Amino acid sequence: MQKITRTNLNNRLTGRIKHSLKERNSKNLFSRRRLLNLGLSDRLTETIEFIDRENLSDSLIRIGAVAGFRGIRGDIYVRFTIPMLGLFNSGHIQPCLFDRLDVFFRLKNKFFEAVVSKSRSGSEGFYFTLEGFNTRTKVVNLRFSEVLIHKDSVPGILISKMDSYVGFMVLNTEGKQLGTILEVGGTKFQTYLKTSKTVIPNVPDIVIAVKKDSRTVVVDWSDSW
């Protein structure tokens, strides 16, 4: 029987450690190459940190909330608010309007700012790819946060116009008052105008005219329907 000395044992252990490190480095190199081939990077490019931003809320408008993620590239799914759904269903909001747009994420009254590098439509919202955040693990902290944009951006202006209906007096074609608009609600298939007296489908055949000067909406509707 061959006698194993302590020196030989140490040499064998050192060889195994070196072989293990070599395997690990090889796997890491393979993982890095695979990420690069997918157009990704394992390098930490950005860090999500929510910070206090005084008076920022006054210049922003809410478009939805982060409801989930998709794929390994870190696409976030933003479920729209009702006004956004109404604009999206009407064709006024297109995915390209969000490309290169600054977006803000609000969580517990703190904000995180990013830039949308790519956007595409979903069933009840949009998928956003954020610049510098190219894996799901980098965006996971955004879950359940509110998503906001500047009011003076193109989508922000469109949403502001729809939100401005709240408080308008509603008159039917016979001149009867149907109350003031309290809420613009509905689903992705149909939005409505809720007044103090009735609920009116927000469709062109019923909503005849919106008069901003007099803050009134003319509808072909009756409060008894």
C-alpha positions as protocol buffer text, in pm:
chain_id: "A"
residue {
  index: 1
  type: MET
  ca { x: 0 y: 0 z: 0 }
}
residue {
  index: 2
  type: GLN
  ca { x: 126 y: 343 z: -97 }
}
residue {
  index: 3
  type: LYS
  ca { x: 176 y: 568 z: 200 }
}
residue {
  index: 4
  type: ILE
  ca { x: 13 y: 909 z: 165 }
}
residue {
  index: 5
  type: THR
  ca { x: 219 y: 1174 z: 332 }
}
residue {
  index: 6
  type: ARG
  ca { x: 76 y: 1505 z: 453 }
}
residue {
  index: 7
  type: THR
  ca { x: 266 y: 1683 z: 175 }
}
residue {
  index: 8
  type: ASN
  ca { x: 107 y: 1466 z: -95 }
}
residue {
  index: 9
  type: LEU
  ca { x: -238 y: 1515 z: 63 }
}
residue {
  index: 10
  type: ASN
  ca { x: -195 y: 1892 z: 63 }
}
residue {
  index: 11
  type: ASN
  ca { x: -84 y: 1883 z: -300 }
}
residue {
  index: 12
  type: ARG
  ca { x: -392 y: 1682 z: -396 }
}
residue {
  index: 13
  type: LEU
  ca { x: -625 y: 1920 z: -209 }
}
residue {
  index: 14
  type: THR
  ca { x: -460 y: 2221 z: -371 }
}
residue {
  index: 15
  type: GLY
  ca { x: -502 y: 2060 z: -714 }
}
residue {
  index: 16
  type: ARG
  ca { x: -871 y: 1994 z: -652 }
}
residue {
  index: 17
  type: ILE
  ca { x: -929 y: 2354 z: -538 }
}
residue {
  index: 18
  type: LYS
  ca { x: -754 y: 2487 z: -848 }
}
residue {
  index: 19
  type: HIS
  ca { x: -960 y: 2254 z: -1070 }
}
residue {
  index: 20
  type: SER
  ca { x: -1282 y: 2368 z: -896 }
}
residue {
  index: 21
  type: LEU
  ca { x: -1191 y: 2736 z: -941 }
}
residue {
  index: 22
  type: LYS
  ca { x: -1110 y: 2670 z: -1307 }
}
residue {
  index: 23
  type: GLU
  ca { x: -1451 y: 2507 z: -1360 }
}
residue {
  index: 24
  type: ARG
  ca { x: -1627 y: 2795 z: -1184 }
}
residue {
  index: 25
  type: ASN
  ca { x: -1444 y: 3057 z: -1389 }
}
residue {
  index: 26
  type: SER
  ca { x: -1526 y: 2864 z: -1705 }
}
residue {
  index: 27
  type: LYS
  ca { x: -1897 y: 2859 z: -1613 }
}
residue {
  index: 28
  type: ASN
  ca { x: -1890 y: 3231 z: -1534 }
}
residue {
  index: 29
  type: LEU
  ca { x: -1725 y: 3303 z: -1868 }
}
residue {
  index: 30
  type: PHE
  ca { x: -1989 y: 3092 z: -2046 }
}
residue {
  index: 31
  type: SER
  ca { x: -2267 y: 3281 z: -1864 }
}
residue {
  index: 32
  type: ARG
  ca { x: -2118 y: 3618 z: -1959 }
}
residue {
  index: 33
  type: ARG
  ca { x: -2084 y: 3514 z: -2324 }
}
residue {
  index: 34
  type: ARG
  ca { x: -2444 y: 3386 z: -2327 }
}
residue {
  index: 35
  type: LEU
  ca { x: -2572 y: 3717 z: -2188 }
}
residue {
  index: 36
  type: LEU
  ca { x: -2372 y: 3911 z: -2444 }
}
residue {
  index: 37
  type: ASN
  ca { x: -2508 y: 3693 z: -2726 }
}
residue {
  index: 38
  type: LEU
  ca { x: -2860 y: 3773 z: -2605 }
}
residue {
  index: 39
  type: GLY
  ca { x: -2781 y: 4143 z: -2616 }
}
residue {
  index: 40
  type: LEU
  ca { x: -2763 y: 4163 z: -2239 }
}
residue {
  index: 41
  type: SER
  ca { x: -2493 y: 4229 z: -1985 }
}
residue {
  index: 42
  type: ASP
  ca { x: -2423 y: 4090 z: -1640 }
}
residue {
  index: 43
  type: ARG
  ca { x: -2251 y: 4414 z: -1540 }
}
residue {
  index: 44
  type: LEU
  ca { x: -2441 y: 4627 z: -1288 }
}
residue {
  index: 45
  type: THR
  ca { x: -2535 y: 4932 z: -1494 }
}
residue {
  index: 46
  type: GLU
  ca { x: -2783 y: 5109 z: -1268 }
}
residue {
  index: 47
  type: THR
  ca { x: -2921 y: 5086 z: -918 }
}
residue {
  index: 48
  type: ILE
  ca { x: -3284 y: 5143 z: -822 }
}
residue {
  index: 49
  type: GLU
  ca { x: -3310 y: 5378 z: -526 }
}
residue {
  index: 50
  type: PHE
  ca { x: -3625 y: 5563 z: -427 }
}
residue {
  index: 51
  type: ILE
  ca { x: -3547 y: 5911 z: -296 }
}
residue {
  index: 52
  type: ASP
  ca { x: -3739 y: 6213 z: -170 }
}
residue {
  index: 53
  type: ARG
  ca { x: -3820 y: 6471 z: -439 }
}
residue {
  index: 54
  type: GLU
  ca { x: -3992 y: 6780 z: -303 }
}
residue {
  index: 55
  type: ASN
  ca { x: -4276 y: 6930 z: -511 }
}
residue {
  index: 56
  type: LEU
  ca { x: -4223 y: 6673 z: -787 }
}
residue {
  index: 57
  type: SER
  ca { x: -4580 y: 6540 z: -767 }
}
residue {
  index: 58
  type: ASP
  ca { x: -4722 y: 6874 z: -880 }
}
residue {
  index: 59
  type: SER
  ca { x: -4559 y: 6840 z: -1223 }
}
residue {
  index: 60
  type: LEU
  ca { x: -4647 y: 6472 z: -1280 }
}
residue {
  index: 61
  type: ILE
  ca { x: -4955 y: 6276 z: -1379 }
}
residue {
  index: 62
  type: ARG
  ca { x: -5021 y: 5911 z: -1295 }
}
residue {
  index: 63
  type: ILE
  ca { x: -5058 y: 5665 z: -1585 }
}
residue {
  index: 64
  type: GLY
  ca { x: -5072 y: 5336 z: -1396 }
}
residue {
  index: 65
  type: ALA
  ca { x: -4882 y: 5097 z: -1169 }
}
residue {
  index: 66
  type: VAL
  ca { x: -4620 y: 4824 z: -1212 }
}
residue {
  index: 67
  type: ALA
  ca { x: -4820 y: 4501 z: -1214 }
}
residue {
  index: 68
  type: GLY
  ca { x: -4548 y: 4253 z: -1313 }
}
residue {
  index: 69
  type: PHE
  ca { x: -4256 y: 4166 z: -1537 }
}
residue {
  index: 70
  type: ARG
  ca { x: -4192 y: 3968 z: -1853 }
}
residue {
  index: 71
  type: GLY
  ca { x: -3891 y: 3788 z: -1993 }
}
residue {
  index: 72
  type: ILE
  ca { x: -3526 y: 3798 z: -1886 }
}
residue {
  index: 73
  type: ARG
  ca { x: -3461 y: 4143 z: -2029 }
}
residue {
  index: 74
  type: GLY
  ca { x: -3637 y: 4321 z: -1742 }
}
residue {
  index: 75
  type: ASP
  ca { x: -3950 y: 4442 z: -1925 }
}
residue {
  index: 76
  type: ILE
  ca { x: -4195 y: 4587 z: -1673 }
}
residue {
  index: 77
  type: TYR
  ca { x: -4571 y: 4567 z: -1723 }
}
residue {
  index: 78
  type: VAL
  ca { x: -4756 y: 4891 z: -1645 }
}
residue {
  index: 79
  type: ARG
  ca { x: -5131 y: 4847 z: -1599 }
}
residue {
  index: 80
  type: PHE
  ca { x: -5310 y: 5165 z: -1709 }
}
residue {
  index: 81
  type: THR
  ca { x: -5541 y: 5390 z: -1514 }
}
residue {
  index: 82
  type: ILE
  ca { x: -5896 y: 5429 z: -1649 }
}
residue {
  index: 83
  type: PRO
  ca { x: -5820 y: 5759 z: -1833 }
}
residue {
  index: 84
  type: MET
  ca { x: -5519 y: 5596 z: -2000 }
}
residue {
  index: 85
  type: LEU
  ca { x: -5730 y: 5297 z: -2104 }
}
residue {
  index: 86
  type: GLY
  ca { x: -5985 y: 5530 z: -2258 }
}
residue {
  index: 87
  type: LEU
  ca { x: -5718 y: 5711 z: -2459 }
}
residue {
  index: 88
  type: PHE
  ca { x: -5550 y: 5385 z: -2558 }
}
residue {
  index: 89
  type: ASN
  ca { x: -5877 y: 5231 z: -2680 }
}
residue {
  index: 90
  type: SER
  ca { x: -5959 y: 5547 z: -2873 }
}
residue {
  index: 91
  type: GLY
  ca { x: -5628 y: 5523 z: -3060 }
}
residue {
  index: 92
  type: HIS
  ca { x: -5483 y: 5848 z: -2923 }
}
residue {
  index: 93
  type: ILE
  ca { x: -5205 y: 5672 z: -2731 }
}
residue {
  index: 94
  type: GLN
  ca { x: -4947 y: 5473 z: -2929 }
}
residue {
  index: 95
  type: PRO
  ca { x: -4644 y: 5283 z: -2790 }
}
residue {
  index: 96
  type: CYS
  ca { x: -4400 y: 5510 z: -2975 }
}
residue {
  index: 97
  type: LEU
  ca { x: -4513 y: 5808 z: -2762 }
}
residue {
  index: 98
  type: PHE
  ca { x: -4330 y: 5656 z: -2464 }
}
residue {
  index: 99
  type: ASP
  ca { x: -3999 y: 5586 z: -2638 }
}
residue {
  index: 100
  type: ARG
  ca { x: -3717 y: 5799 z: -2488 }
}
residue {
  index: 101
  type: LEU
  ca { x: -3968 y: 5939 z: -2234 }
}
residue {
  index: 102
  type: ASP
  ca { x: -3878 y: 6011 z: -1870 }
}
residue {
  index: 103
  type: VAL
  ca { x: -4089 y: 5803 z: -1632 }
}
residue {
  index: 104
  type: PHE
  ca { x: -4113 y: 5823 z: -1256 }
}
residue {
  index: 105
  type: PHE
  ca { x: -4190 y: 5545 z: -1010 }
}
residue {
  index: 106
  type: ARG
  ca { x: -4342 y: 5641 z: -676 }
}
residue {
  index: 107
  type: LEU
  ca { x: -4336 y: 5418 z: -371 }
}
residue {
  index: 108
  type: LYS
  ca { x: -4414 y: 5540 z: -18 }
}
residue {
  index: 109
  type: ASN
  ca { x: -4392 y: 5903 z: -138 }
}
residue {
  index: 110
  type: LYS
  ca { x: -4040 y: 5851 z: -273 }
}
residue {
  index: 111
  type: PHE
  ca { x: -3942 y: 5859 z: -640 }
}
residue {
  index: 112
  type: PHE
  ca { x: -3717 y: 5678 z: -883 }
}
residue {
  index: 113
  type: GLU
  ca { x: -3657 y: 5820 z: -1233 }
}
residue {
  index: 114
  type: ALA
  ca { x: -3570 y: 5629 z: -1551 }
}
residue {
  index: 115
  type: VAL
  ca { x: -3590 y: 5656 z: -1930 }
}
residue {
  index: 116
  type: VAL
  ca { x: -3801 y: 5425 z: -2147 }
}
residue {
  index: 117
  type: SER
  ca { x: -3577 y: 5280 z: -2418 }
}
residue {
  index: 118
  type: LYS
  ca { x: -3855 y: 5072 z: -2575 }
}
residue {
  index: 119
  type: SER
  ca { x: -4230 y: 5025 z: -2524 }
}
residue {
  index: 120
  type: ARG
  ca { x: -4499 y: 4800 z: -2663 }
}
residue {
  index: 121
  type: SER
  ca { x: -4867 y: 4754 z: -2592 }
}
residue {
  index: 122
  type: GLY
  ca { x: -5024 y: 4487 z: -2371 }
}
residue {
  index: 123
  type: SER
  ca { x: -5383 y: 4389 z: -2294 }
}
residue {
  index: 124
  type: GLU
  ca { x: -5447 y: 4661 z: -2036 }
}
residue {
  index: 125
  type: GLY
  ca { x: -5128 y: 4860 z: -2050 }
}
residue {
  index: 126
  type: PHE
  ca { x: -4775 y: 4879 z: -2189 }
}
residue {
  index: 127
  type: TYR
  ca { x: -4451 y: 4689 z: -2148 }
}
residue {
  index: 128
  type: PHE
  ca { x: -4159 y: 4924 z: -2079 }
}
residue {
  index: 129
  type: THR
  ca { x: -3790 y: 4846 z: -2120 }
}
residue {
  index: 130
  type: LEU
  ca { x: -3590 y: 5089 z: -1909 }
}
residue {
  index: 131
  type: GLU
  ca { x: -3254 y: 5219 z: -2022 }
}
residue {
  index: 132
  type: GLY
  ca { x: -2973 y: 5064 z: -1817 }
}
residue {
  index: 133
  type: PHE
  ca { x: -3193 y: 4794 z: -1662 }
}
residue {
  index: 134
  type: ASN
  ca { x: -3163 y: 4485 z: -1877 }
}
residue {
  index: 135
  type: THR
  ca { x: -3246 y: 4197 z: -1641 }
}
residue {
  index: 136
  type: ARG
  ca { x: -3550 y: 4117 z: -1431 }
}
residue {
  index: 137
  type: THR
  ca { x: -3351 y: 4116 z: -1107 }
}
residue {
  index: 138
  type: LYS
  ca { x: -3261 y: 4482 z: -1161 }
}
residue {
  index: 139
  type: VAL
  ca { x: -3623 y: 4600 z: -1183 }
}
residue {
  index: 140
  type: VAL
  ca { x: -3790 y: 4374 z: -927 }
}
residue {
  index: 141
  type: ASN
  ca { x: -3793 y: 4653 z: -667 }
}
residue {
  index: 142
  type: LEU
  ca { x: -4032 y: 4851 z: -888 }
}
residue {
  index: 143
  type: ARG
  ca { x: -4320 y: 4606 z: -829 }
}
residue {
  index: 144
  type: PHE
  ca { x: -4644 y: 4773 z: -712 }
}
residue {
  index: 145
  type: SER
  ca { x: -4499 y: 5123 z: -751 }
}
residue {
  index: 146
  type: GLU
  ca { x: -4703 y: 5396 z: -923 }
}
residue {
  index: 147
  type: VAL
  ca { x: -4589 y: 5509 z: -1267 }
}
residue {
  index: 148
  type: LEU
  ca { x: -4600 y: 5878 z: -1354 }
}
residue {
  index: 149
  type: ILE
  ca { x: -4493 y: 6105 z: -1641 }
}
residue {
  index: 150
  type: HIS
  ca { x: -4455 y: 6480 z: -1688 }
}
residue {
  index: 151
  type: LYS
  ca { x: -4783 y: 6664 z: -1746 }
}
residue {
  index: 152
  type: ASP
  ca { x: -4631 y: 6860 z: -2035 }
}
residue {
  index: 153
  type: SER
  ca { x: -4528 y: 6545 z: -2228 }
}
residue {
  index: 154
  type: VAL
  ca { x: -4751 y: 6439 z: -2518 }
}
residue {
  index: 155
  type: PRO
  ca { x: -4919 y: 6151 z: -2329 }
}
residue {
  index: 156
  type: GLY
  ca { x: -4946 y: 6370 z: -2019 }
}
residue {
  index: 157
  type: ILE
  ca { x: -5130 y: 6643 z: -2211 }
}
residue {
  index: 158
  type: LEU
  ca { x: -5375 y: 6388 z: -2354 }
}
residue {
  index: 159
  type: ILE
  ca { x: -5447 y: 6243 z: -2009 }
}
residue {
  index: 160
  type: SER
  ca { x: -5490 y: 6589 z: -1859 }
}
residue {
  index: 161
  type: LYS
  ca { x: -5754 y: 6668 z: -2119 }
}
residue {
  index: 162
  type: MET
  ca { x: -5951 y: 6356 z: -2028 }
}
residue {
  index: 163
  type: ASP
  ca { x: -5916 y: 6419 z: -1655 }
}
residue {
  index: 164
  type: SER
  ca { x: -6043 y: 6773 z: -1709 }
}
residue {
  index: 165
  type: TYR
  ca { x: -6392 y: 6633 z: -1776 }
}
residue {
  index: 166
  type: VAL
  ca { x: -6435 y: 6588 z: -1401 }
}
residue {
  index: 167
  type: GLY
  ca { x: -6649 y: 6872 z: -1271 }
}
residue {
  index: 168
  type: PHE
  ca { x: -6819 y: 6944 z: -1606 }
}
residue {
  index: 169
  type: MET
  ca { x: -7197 y: 6989 z: -1609 }
}
residue {
  index: 170
  type: VAL
  ca { x: -7381 y: 6731 z: -1822 }
}
residue {
  index: 171
  type: LEU
  ca { x: -7681 y: 6837 z: -2032 }
}
residue {
  index: 172
  type: ASN
  ca { x: -7887 y: 6613 z: -2257 }
}
residue {
  index: 173
  type: THR
  ca { x: -8008 y: 6717 z: -2601 }
}
residue {
  index: 174
  type: GLU
  ca { x: -8334 y: 6843 z: -2446 }
}
residue {
  index: 175
  type: GLY
  ca { x: -8144 y: 7080 z: -2218 }
}
residue {
  index: 176
  type: LYS
  ca { x: -8203 y: 6881 z: -1897 }
}
residue {
  index: 177
  type: GLN
  ca { x: -7922 y: 6875 z: -1641 }
}
residue {
  index: 178
  type: LEU
  ca { x: -7790 y: 6529 z: -1559 }
}
residue {
  index: 179
  type: GLY
  ca { x: -7551 y: 6640 z: -1284 }
}
residue {
  index: 180
  type: THR
  ca { x: -7177 y: 6703 z: -1281 }
}
residue {
  index: 181
  type: ILE
  ca { x: -6913 y: 6450 z: -1379 }
}
residue {
  index: 182
  type: LEU
  ca { x: -6762 y: 6291 z: -1069 }
}
residue {
  index: 183
  type: GLU
  ca { x: -6550 y: 6021 z: -1231 }
}
residue {
  index: 184
  type: VAL
  ca { x: -6425 y: 5886 z: -1562 }
}
residue {
  index: 185
  type: GLY
  ca { x: -6436 y: 5508 z: -1515 }
}
residue {
  index: 186
  type: GLY
  ca { x: -6489 y: 5181 z: -1695 }
}
residue {
  index: 187
  type: THR
  ca { x: -6284 y: 4898 z: -1841 }
}
residue {
  index: 188
  type: LYS
  ca { x: -6051 y: 4847 z: -2138 }
}
residue {
  index: 189
  type: PHE
  ca { x: -6359 y: 4774 z: -2351 }
}
residue {
  index: 190
  type: GLN
  ca { x: -6583 y: 5062 z: -2243 }
}
residue {
  index: 191
  type: THR
  ca { x: -6541 y: 5383 z: -2041 }
}
residue {
  index: 192
  type: TYR
  ca { x: -6817 y: 5587 z: -1882 }
}
residue {
  index: 193
  type: LEU
  ca { x: -6890 y: 5926 z: -1729 }
}
residue {
  index: 194
  type: LYS
  ca { x: -7033 y: 5900 z: -1380 }
}
residue {
  index: 195
  type: THR
  ca { x: -7238 y: 6200 z: -1266 }
}
residue {
  index: 196
  type: SER
  ca { x: -7428 y: 6278 z: -947 }
}
residue {
  index: 197
  type: LYS
  ca { x: -7746 y: 6143 z: -1114 }
}
residue {
  index: 198
  type: THR
  ca { x: -7652 y: 5878 z: -1371 }
}
residue {
  index: 199
  type: VAL
  ca { x: -7381 y: 5681 z: -1550 }
}
residue {
  index: 200
  type: ILE
  ca { x: -7329 y: 5764 z: -1919 }
}
residue {
  index: 201
  type: PRO
  ca { x: -7139 y: 5545 z: -2169 }
}
residue {
  index: 202
  type: ASN
  ca { x: -6848 y: 5742 z: -2311 }
}
residue {
  index: 203
  type: VAL
  ca { x: -6908 y: 5670 z: -2680 }
}
residue {
  index: 204
  type: PRO
  ca { x: -6943 y: 5912 z: -2975 }
}
residue {
  index: 205
  type: ASP
  ca { x: -7309 y: 5820 z: -3039 }
}
residue {
  index: 206
  type: ILE
  ca { x: -7402 y: 5932 z: -2685 }
}
residue {
  index: 207
  type: VAL
  ca { x: -7146 y: 6201 z: -2596 }
}
residue {
  index: 208
  type: ILE
  ca { x: -7236 y: 6460 z: -2859 }
}
residue {
  index: 209
  type: ALA
  ca { x: -7011 y: 6752 z: -2764 }
}
residue {
  index: 210
  type: VAL
  ca { x: -6766 y: 6873 z: -2499 }
}
residue {
  index: 211
  type: LYS
  ca { x: -6775 y: 7250 z: -2448 }
}
residue {
  index: 212
  type: LYS
  ca { x: -6466 y: 7351 z: -2252 }
}
residue {
  index: 213
  type: ASP
  ca { x: -6551 y: 7722 z: -2239 }
}
residue {
  index: 214
  type: SER
  ca { x: -6876 y: 7659 z: -2052 }
}
residue {
  index: 215
  type: ARG
  ca { x: -6749 y: 7335 z: -1889 }
}
residue {
  index: 216
  type: THR
  ca { x: -7046 y: 7135 z: -2014 }
}
residue {
  index: 217
  type: VAL
  ca { x: -7091 y: 6801 z: -2189 }
}
residue {
  index: 218
  type: VAL
  ca { x: -7389 y: 6747 z: -2421 }
}
residue {
  index: 219
  type: VAL
  ca { x: -7519 y: 6389 z: -2434 }
}
residue {
  index: 220
  type: ASP
  ca { x: -7800 y: 6198 z: -2598 }
}
residue {
  index: 221
  type: TRP
  ca { x: -7904 y: 6040 z: -2268 }
}
residue {
  index: 222
  type: SER
  ca { x: -8169 y: 6039 z: -1998 }
}
residue {
  index: 223
  type: ASP
  ca { x: -8129 y: 5995 z: -1624 }
}
residue {
  index: 224
  type: SER
  ca { x: -8411 y: 5739 z: -1631 }
}
residue {
  index: 225
  type: TRP
  ca { x: -8215 y: 5498 z: -1855 }
}
